[in-house]
Amino acid sequence: MGQILHGSATTTEAVRRAIQRRQESLRTLAKRYGVNQKTVAQWKKRSTVSDCPTGPNTPHSTVLTSEEEAIIVAFRKHKLGSGPIKFNSFMIQRSPLIRGGFHERSVFIE
């Protein structure tokens, strides 16, 4: 069974294991495996050969408040299709207090 690598991965677990085991210089290992010396140094430091998770522990929007996110989720569940015109018509049906913030930000849903 093959392993699934993320798009930026330049090494496999087997190569990482080999890098960690070998005692050669960073330059020699980088040439041998066709990766950057910084990549070799990174894998030499780690105790594991698996990728570390990246990104926030709890993803959240940096633009919308939680109330605005809830409105968008409700819209997506209510309407199967979406787009700026449908979204604006949906927001017109909502209270003016909520609607004002969305018109200023011009939120587009794909």
N, C-alpha and C positions, 0 to 999 in steps of 0.2 A: 504494500500500500504506500503510495507516494505521500509526501508531506505537503501541506498547503502553506505557501510563503506569502507574505504581504508584498505589495507591488515594489517596494523599495529594497527588499532583501537581496543581498549580494552573495550570501553564503547559505549553505544547507547545514543541518545539524551535524552531518558527518564531517564537513569541512571545519566547522566550529570545534568539534571534538579533537580533530587532528591539530588544529592551531593550538588548542589548550595543552595537548600532550607534548608537542615538539619543543625542543630547547633552542631552536635556531633564532637568529635575529629577526626583528620585526620586518626589516627590509627583505630578507630572504623569503620569509613566509608570505609576505605580500606579493612578491613576484611569483612564487610557486602557485598560489591560489588565485591570482589575478584580482586582488582587492587592494584597497588603500591601506597604508601602514596604520592609520588611525583605527580602521576596522579591526585589524589584527590586535592592536593594543587593547581595544575594547573587549574583545573576546578572551584575551589572555587574563584580564582582570576578573571576569565573571566566573562564578562557580558552577553555573548551569549553562546548557547550550540552547535553551529555549528563549524565544523572544520575550522581552519584558513588555507588559501592556503599556500603551501610551494613551494620552488624552485624559480628560477629567474623570474622576471617580463617579461623580454624579453629573451627567450631561444636562445642561440647561441653556436656554436661549440667552444671548448677550444683548439682544435688541428688545425682545418682548417681555412684558411682565407675565407672571403666572396666570393672571386673569385673562390677558390677551391670548396666551397660548391655549387656555381652556376654550375660549370662544372659537379659535381656529379649529381645534379638534372637533368641537361640536358641529361646526360648519362642514368639515370633511365627512363626518359621519352622516350628516343630514343630506348633503348633496354628493352624489357620486362624482360628477364632473366639477372642476373648479377652474378658476381664472380670475383676473382682476375685475371683470364686469360682473360675473356672478357673485364674487365676494362683496363687491360694493353694494349690490342689490340686497344681499343678505344683511349687511351692516346697516342699511337704511331701515330695515325692519327692527333693528335693535334700538336701545335708548340713545338719545343724542349724546349723553355723557361718554358712553363707550365708543360711539362712532367717531367722535372728534379725534381721538388719538390715532386711529387707523388711517384717516385721511391724510394726516400730517406725515405718516411714515411710508405710505404707499406700499403696503405689503402685497407681495405676489405669491400665490401658491401654485406649485406645479403639480 
